[in-house]
């Protein structure tokens, strides 16, 4: 009797808040991944894996980050890499989305509770057509990854031989999911800084994976009309924001690093342009680099930090606070100068609750990143800019690093794991897991009083 009562209380506690179930699903997957990666079969012969390294890798995979405390190519066996790829796919596609698809394939019914959780996982308001969208998302994901894998296999074969047959698919999943892991020699991307096929395929996978499937589906549904005005407001913001960030980043990186003897300096002009474009796209939570970030100018590092914090689009494989969130906050700030009380763009008005949510996400995210950075600054001997870079990379689920990750203390690694987890499930989900309350509607409102700003 006591056991049944206790079980019912736990179920009620979890079901009251979908955020709890969502966070728990990611935590459980990370735990299982840690156990699998600690098995002797997971690492290369003659090596061993500590708990912190296994946990860090599992969290980094499920959060599709790409930071690693060990060399992915040399440390893990083929079995270990397969486990990593599965974890990346689960984290990128969405654990709930993945399990829902399995249930549908097996012919099982998806209940209301799971539909509510699924709507939180995929970022869809309401449950209309939710299962149909999930099916389309899964097919879309696998098709893009297969195409990208074939291109990678063709391109990598001259470099790594027969290993390209499976490495290509692994790398395609990592790139599309914006994970940042390199499943071949880490020095190889540096040698391919001017390789058109490698760069174009990787950049395409990163942008497609990070753009957000709802915006992608909207563009596809209007493909025959080919008119910008017919698209949804969210899609318009994503198109403009993505294009602006890519162009701005390319110009800044090219200008700052043009004469840097350790990065762009020795490269031909075309390779400099290609490297600038690539380094402008990869901070959008992808984490793959064709230049060594340890050699970049501090200005470039700082701009990259901003890009990593912004991240990709909602309901995508990317992290960060999201492009649309920054766009809404920017548009709301613009109202201060155009003498309007409403936040407007493209002849549409953005709701007040959306504006408040955007500003809340940005504020809480900055606070979280700064607290984590302060802890690392207290615990580590490295420059503050490098520590801020590492924390922001973890929070934005990017995976870029200046090379200090393996040398961090165990406590700093656990802090980064928490940052990666928060960055993947979202700061609002983490806070909502404990702080979400359902309050009754107030019949009256308080008197308004001015606060000086």
C-alpha positions as CSV (number, residue, x, y, z in Angstrom):
1,X,0.0,0.0,0.0
2,X,2.8,2.4,1.0
3,X,4.7,1.5,-2.2
4,X,1.7,2.2,-4.4
5,X,1.0,5.5,-2.7
6,X,4.7,6.5,-3.0
7,X,4.7,5.5,-6.7
8,X,1.5,7.5,-7.4
9,X,3.0,10.5,-5.8
10,X,6.1,10.3,-7.9
11,X,4.1,9.9,-11.1
12,X,1.9,12.9,-10.1
13,X,4.9,15.0,-9.4
14,X,6.4,14.2,-12.8
15,X,3.2,14.6,-14.7
16,X,2.3,17.9,-13.2
17,X,5.2,19.5,-15.2
18,X,6.3,18.4,-18.7
19,X,9.6,20.1,-18.1
20,X,10.5,17.5,-15.5
21,X,9.9,14.6,-17.8
22,X,11.8,16.3,-20.6
23,X,14.8,17.0,-18.4
24,X,14.7,13.5,-16.9
25,X,14.7,11.9,-20.3
26,X,17.9,13.7,-21.3
27,X,19.5,13.0,-17.9
28,X,18.6,9.3,-18.1
29,X,20.1,9.0,-21.6
30,X,23.3,10.7,-20.5
31,X,23.6,8.3,-17.6
32,X,23.1,5.2,-19.8
33,X,25.6,6.7,-22.3
34,X,28.2,7.1,-19.5
35,X,27.8,3.5,-18.4
36,X,28.3,2.3,-22.0
37,X,31.3,4.4,-22.6
38,X,33.0,3.1,-19.4
39,X,32.9,-0.5,-20.8
40,X,36.3,-1.9,-21.8
41,X,34.9,-2.5,-25.4
42,X,34.3,1.3,-25.8
43,X,37.9,2.5,-25.7
44,X,40.9,1.6,-27.7
45,X,43.2,-1.2,-26.6
46,X,45.7,-0.3,-23.9
47,X,43.6,2.7,-22.8
48,X,41.2,3.3,-20.0
49,X,38.3,5.7,-19.4
50,X,37.6,7.4,-16.1
51,X,34.1,8.2,-14.9
52,X,34.5,11.9,-15.5
53,X,35.7,11.4,-19.0
54,X,32.9,9.0,-19.9
55,X,30.3,11.2,-18.3
56,X,31.7,14.3,-20.0
57,X,31.7,12.6,-23.4
58,X,28.1,11.2,-22.9
59,X,26.8,14.6,-21.8
60,X,28.6,16.3,-24.7
61,X,27.1,13.8,-27.2
62,X,23.5,14.0,-25.9
63,X,23.7,17.8,-25.7
64,X,25.2,17.8,-29.2
65,X,28.1,20.0,-28.0
66,X,31.3,18.4,-29.1
67,X,33.6,19.4,-26.3
68,X,35.8,16.4,-25.3
69,X,38.3,15.6,-22.6
70,X,39.9,12.9,-24.7
71,X,40.9,12.6,-28.3
72,X,37.8,11.2,-30.1
73,X,39.7,9.6,-33.0
74,X,42.4,7.8,-30.9
75,X,40.7,7.1,-27.6
76,X,37.4,5.5,-28.6
77,X,37.0,2.1,-30.3
78,X,34.6,1.6,-33.2
79,X,32.0,0.4,-30.7
80,X,32.6,3.6,-28.5
81,X,32.2,5.8,-31.6
82,X,28.9,4.0,-32.5
83,X,27.6,4.7,-29.0
84,X,28.6,8.3,-29.4
85,X,26.8,8.6,-32.7
86,X,23.6,7.1,-31.3
87,X,23.7,9.5,-28.4
88,X,24.3,12.4,-30.8
89,X,21.4,11.3,-32.9
90,X,19.1,11.0,-29.9
91,X,20.2,14.4,-28.6
92,X,19.9,16.1,-32.0
93,X,16.6,14.6,-33.1
94,X,15.1,14.9,-29.6
95,X,14.8,11.9,-27.3
96,X,11.1,12.2,-27.1
97,X,10.7,12.6,-30.8
98,X,12.9,9.5,-31.4
99,X,11.0,7.3,-29.0
100,X,7.7,8.5,-30.4
101,X,8.7,7.5,-33.9
102,X,9.7,4.0,-32.6
103,X,6.3,3.7,-30.9
104,X,4.6,4.6,-34.1
105,X,6.6,2.1,-36.1
106,X,5.7,-0.6,-33.6
107,X,2.1,0.4,-33.9
108,X,1.7,1.7,-30.4
109,X,-0.6,4.5,-29.4
110,X,0.9,7.8,-28.3
111,X,-1.0,9.0,-25.3
112,X,-2.0,12.6,-24.3
113,X,0.8,12.8,-21.7
114,X,3.4,11.9,-24.3
115,X,2.0,14.3,-26.8
116,X,2.3,17.1,-24.3
117,X,5.9,16.1,-23.6
118,X,6.5,15.8,-27.4
119,X,5.2,19.4,-28.0
120,X,7.8,20.6,-25.4
121,X,10.6,18.6,-27.0
122,X,10.0,19.8,-30.6
123,X,9.0,23.3,-29.6
124,X,5.5,23.1,-31.1
125,X,2.7,25.2,-29.6
126,X,-0.3,23.0,-29.3
127,X,-0.7,19.4,-30.5
128,X,-2.5,19.8,-33.8
129,X,-0.7,17.7,-36.4
130,X,2.1,17.0,-33.9
131,X,2.7,13.3,-34.9
132,X,2.6,14.2,-38.6
133,X,5.3,16.9,-38.0
134,X,7.4,14.4,-36.0
135,X,7.2,11.9,-38.9
136,X,8.3,14.6,-41.4
137,X,11.1,15.7,-39.1
138,X,12.5,12.2,-38.8
139,X,12.3,11.5,-42.5
140,X,13.8,14.9,-43.3
141,X,16.7,14.3,-40.8
142,X,17.7,10.9,-42.0
143,X,17.5,11.9,-45.7
144,X,19.8,14.9,-45.2
145,X,22.2,12.9,-43.1
146,X,22.4,10.1,-45.7
147,X,23.1,12.6,-48.5
148,X,25.7,14.4,-46.4
149,X,27.3,11.0,-45.4
150,X,27.7,10.0,-49.1
151,X,29.4,13.3,-49.9
152,X,31.7,12.9,-46.9
153,X,32.6,9.3,-47.9
154,X,33.5,10.4,-51.4
155,X,35.5,13.3,-50.1
156,X,37.3,11.6,-47.2
157,X,38.2,8.4,-49.1
158,X,41.5,9.7,-50.5
159,X,42.5,10.7,-47.0
160,X,41.5,7.8,-44.8
161,X,40.7,5.0,-47.2
162,X,38.0,2.3,-46.4
163,X,37.4,3.9,-43.0
164,X,35.5,6.6,-44.9
165,X,32.7,4.2,-45.6
166,X,31.4,4.4,-42.0
167,X,33.2,7.6,-40.9
168,X,31.3,9.6,-43.5
169,X,27.9,8.7,-42.0
170,X,29.2,9.4,-38.5
171,X,30.6,12.8,-39.5
172,X,27.4,13.6,-41.3
173,X,25.3,12.9,-38.2
174,X,27.7,15.0,-36.1
175,X,27.6,17.9,-38.5
176,X,23.8,17.9,-39.1
177,X,23.2,17.6,-35.4
178,X,25.6,20.5,-34.8
179,X,27.5,18.2,-32.5
180,X,31.1,19.3,-33.3
181,X,32.7,15.9,-32.9
182,X,35.4,14.9,-35.5
183,X,35.4,11.2,-36.1
184,X,38.7,11.3,-38.0
185,X,42.1,12.8,-37.2
186,X,41.6,16.3,-35.6
187,X,44.4,17.8,-37.7
188,X,42.7,16.8,-41.0
189,X,40.2,19.7,-41.1
190,X,43.1,22.2,-40.8
191,X,44.6,20.6,-44.0
192,X,41.2,20.9,-45.7
193,X,40.7,24.6,-45.0
194,X,40.5,25.2,-48.8
195,X,38.8,22.0,-49.8
196,X,35.6,23.2,-51.5
197,X,33.6,19.9,-51.2
198,X,34.4,19.4,-47.5
199,X,33.6,23.0,-46.6
200,X,30.4,23.3,-48.6
201,X,29.0,20.0,-47.4
202,X,29.9,20.7,-43.8
203,X,28.5,24.3,-43.9
204,X,25.3,23.1,-45.6
205,X,24.7,20.4,-43.0
206,X,25.4,22.9,-40.2
207,X,23.0,25.6,-41.6
208,X,20.3,23.1,-42.5
209,X,20.4,21.4,-39.0
210,X,20.5,24.7,-37.2
211,X,17.9,26.5,-39.2
212,X,14.9,24.9,-37.5
213,X,12.5,22.4,-39.1
214,X,9.4,24.5,-38.8
215,X,11.0,27.3,-40.8
216,X,12.3,24.8,-43.3
217,X,8.9,23.2,-43.7
218,X,7.4,26.6,-44.2
219,X,9.8,27.5,-47.0
220,X,9.2,24.1,-48.6
221,X,5.4,24.6,-48.5
222,X,5.7,28.0,-50.3
223,X,8.3,26.8,-52.8
224,X,6.0,27.3,-55.8
225,X,5.1,30.8,-54.8
226,X,8.7,31.9,-54.1
227,X,7.6,35.0,-52.4
228,X,9.1,36.2,-49.1
229,X,5.9,38.0,-48.1
230,X,4.0,34.7,-48.0
231,X,6.2,33.1,-45.3
232,X,5.4,33.0,-41.6
233,X,6.9,35.7,-39.4
234,X,9.2,33.3,-37.7
235,X,10.6,32.1,-41.0
236,X,11.2,35.6,-42.2
237,X,13.1,36.4,-38.9
238,X,15.2,33.2,-39.3
239,X,16.1,34.0,-42.9
240,X,17.1,37.6,-42.2
241,X,18.9,36.7,-38.9
242,X,20.8,33.8,-40.3
243,X,21.9,35.7,-43.4
244,X,22.9,38.7,-41.4
245,X,25.0,36.7,-38.9
246,X,26.8,34.7,-41.6
247,X,27.7,37.8,-43.7
248,X,28.6,39.9,-40.6
249,X,30.8,37.1,-39.2
250,X,32.5,36.5,-42.5
251,X,33.5,40.2,-42.9
252,X,34.7,40.5,-39.3
253,X,36.7,37.3,-39.3
254,X,38.2,38.1,-42.6
255,X,39.2,41.6,-41.6
256,X,40.6,40.7,-38.1
257,X,42.5,37.5,-39.2
258,X,43.6,38.5,-42.7
259,X,47.2,39.1,-41.7
260,X,47.4,36.8,-38.7
261,X,50.5,34.7,-39.4
262,X,49.2,31.8,-37.4
263,X,45.7,31.5,-39.0
264,X,44.7,33.3,-42.3
265,X,48.1,35.0,-43.1
266,X,49.8,32.2,-45.1
267,X,46.6,31.2,-46.9
268,X,45.7,32.1,-50.5
269,X,42.9,34.7,-50.9
270,X,40.3,32.1,-51.8
271,X,41.2,30.0,-48.8
272,X,41.0,33.1,-46.6
273,X,37.4,33.8,-47.8
274,X,36.4,30.1,-47.4
275,X,37.9,30.0,-43.9
276,X,36.2,33.2,-42.9
277,X,32.8,31.9,-44.1
278,X,33.3,28.5,-42.4
279,X,34.4,30.2,-39.1
280,X,31.3,32.4,-39.3
281,X,29.0,29.5,-39.6
282,X,30.5,27.0,-37.2
283,X,30.0,29.1,-34.0
284,X,26.3,28.6,-34.7
285,X,26.6,25.6,-32.3
286,X,28.5,23.3,-34.8
287,X,31.9,23.3,-33.3
288,X,33.9,22.1,-36.3
289,X,36.9,24.3,-37.1
290,X,39.3,24.5,-40.0
291,X,41.7,26.8,-38.1
292,X,43.2,26.5,-34.7
293,X,41.1,28.6,-32.3
294,X,44.1,28.8,-29.9
295,X,45.8,31.0,-32.5
296,X,42.9,33.5,-33.1
297,X,43.1,37.1,-32.2
298,X,41.2,38.0,-28.9
299,X,38.8,40.1,-30.9
300,X,37.9,37.1,-33.0
301,X,37.4,35.0,-29.9
302,X,35.1,37.6,-28.4
303,X,33.0,37.9,-31.6
304,X,32.8,34.1,-31.6
305,X,31.6,34.1,-28.0
306,X,28.7,36.4,-29.1
307,X,27.9,34.1,-32.0
308,X,28.0,31.0,-29.8
309,X,25.7,32.7,-27.3
310,X,23.2,33.6,-30.0
311,X,23.3,30.1,-31.4
312,X,20.9,28.6,-34.0
313,X,17.2,28.5,-34.5
314,X,14.4,27.1,-32.3
315,X,13.3,23.5,-32.8
316,X,16.6,22.8,-34.5
317,X,19.7,20.6,-33.6
318,X,21.5,23.7,-32.5
319,X,21.7,25.5,-29.1
320,X,22.2,29.0,-27.8
321,X,19.5,31.4,-26.8
322,X,18.4,31.3,-30.5
323,X,18.4,33.8,-33.3
324,X,14.7,34.5,-33.0
325,X,15.1,35.3,-29.3
326,X,17.8,37.9,-30.0
327,X,15.7,39.3,-32.8
328,X,12.7,39.8,-30.6
329,X,14.7,41.5,-27.9
330,X,16.3,43.7,-30.5
331,X,13.0,44.6,-32.1
332,X,11.6,45.4,-28.6
333,X,14.5,47.7,-27.9
334,X,13.9,49.4,-31.2
335,X,10.4,50.6,-30.0
336,X,12.3,53.0,-27.7
337,X,13.3,55.1,-30.7
338,X,10.3,54.8,-33.0
339,X,7.7,56.2,-30.5
340,X,5.6,53.0,-30.7
341,X,4.3,50.9,-27.8
342,X,4.0,47.7,-29.9
343,X,6.9,45.5,-31.1
344,X,6.4,45.3,-34.9
345,X,8.2,43.8,-37.8
346,X,7.2,42.9,-41.4
347,X,3.7,44.4,-40.8
348,X,3.1,42.0,-37.8
349,X,2.9,42.7,-34.1
350,X,4.8,40.5,-31.6
351,X,2.9,39.7,-28.4
352,X,4.0,41.1,-25.1
353,X,4.4,37.6,-23.6
354,X,6.9,36.7,-26.4
355,X,8.9,39.9,-25.7
356,X,9.0,39.2,-22.0
357,X,10.0,35.6,-22.6
358,X,12.8,36.6,-24.9
359,X,14.2,39.1,-22.5
360,X,13.9,36.6,-19.6
361,X,15.8,33.9,-21.6
362,X,18.6,36.3,-22.4
363,X,18.9,37.6,-18.9
364,X,18.9,34.2,-17.2
365,X,21.3,32.8,-19.8
366,X,23.8,35.6,-19.3
367,X,23.6,35.1,-15.6
368,X,24.1,31.4,-15.8
369,X,27.1,31.7,-18.2
370,X,28.7,34.4,-15.9
371,X,28.3,32.3,-12.8
372,X,29.8,29.2,-14.4
373,X,32.7,31.3,-15.9
374,X,33.4,32.9,-12.4
375,X,33.7,29.4,-11.0
376,X,36.2,28.3,-13.6
377,X,38.1,31.5,-13.2
378,X,38.4,30.7,-9.5
379,X,39.4,27.1,-10.1
380,X,41.6,27.4,-13.3
381,X,44.8,29.3,-14.2
382,X,43.8,30.3,-17.7
383,X,42.9,33.7,-19.2
384,X,39.4,34.9,-18.5
385,X,38.6,35.2,-22.2
386,X,39.5,31.5,-22.8
387,X,37.4,30.4,-19.8
388,X,34.4,32.5,-21.0
389,X,34.9,31.0,-24.5
390,X,34.8,27.5,-23.0
391,X,31.7,28.1,-20.9
392,X,29.9,29.8,-23.7
393,X,30.8,27.0,-26.1
394,X,29.3,24.5,-23.6
395,X,26.2,26.6,-23.0
396,X,25.6,27.2,-26.8
397,X,26.3,23.4,-27.3
398,X,29.0,24.5,-29.8
399,X,32.1,22.4,-29.0
400,X,34.7,25.0,-30.1
401,X,37.7,25.2,-27.8
402,X,41.0,26.9,-27.4
403,X,42.5,23.6,-26.3
404,X,42.1,23.8,-22.6
405,X,39.2,21.2,-22.1
406,X,41.4,18.1,-21.4
407,X,43.5,20.0,-18.8
408,X,40.6,21.3,-16.7
409,X,40.1,20.0,-13.1
410,X,37.5,17.4,-12.4
411,X,35.3,20.0,-10.6
412,X,35.4,22.3,-13.7
413,X,34.5,19.4,-16.0
414,X,31.4,18.7,-13.9
415,X,30.4,22.3,-14.0
416,X,30.8,22.3,-17.8
417,X,28.6,19.2,-17.9
418,X,25.9,21.1,-16.1
419,X,26.3,24.0,-18.5
420,X,26.0,21.6,-21.5
421,X,22.9,20.0,-20.1
422,X,21.3,23.3,-19.4
423,X,22.3,24.6,-22.9
424,X,20.7,21.6,-24.5
425,X,17.4,21.4,-22.7
426,X,17.1,25.1,-22.3
427,X,17.5,27.4,-19.3
428,X,13.7,27.8,-19.1
429,X,13.3,24.1,-19.0
430,X,15.8,23.7,-16.2
431,X,14.2,26.5,-14.2
432,X,10.7,25.3,-15.1
433,X,11.6,21.8,-13.8
434,X,11.6,23.2,-10.2
435,X,10.0,26.6,-10.4
436,X,6.9,26.1,-12.6
437,X,3.8,27.0,-10.8
438,X,0.2,27.1,-12.0
439,X,-1.4,30.2,-10.4
440,X,-5.1,31.1,-10.6
441,X,-6.0,34.2,-12.7
442,X,-6.3,37.3,-10.6
443,X,-9.7,39.0,-10.7
444,X,-8.0,42.4,-10.2
445,X,-4.7,44.0,-11.1
446,X,-2.5,46.2,-8.9
447,X,-2.1,49.9,-9.4
448,X,0.6,50.9,-11.8
449,X,3.6,52.9,-10.5
450,X,6.5,54.3,-12.4
451,X,10.1,52.9,-11.9
452,X,13.0,55.0,-13.0
453,X,15.2,53.4,-15.7
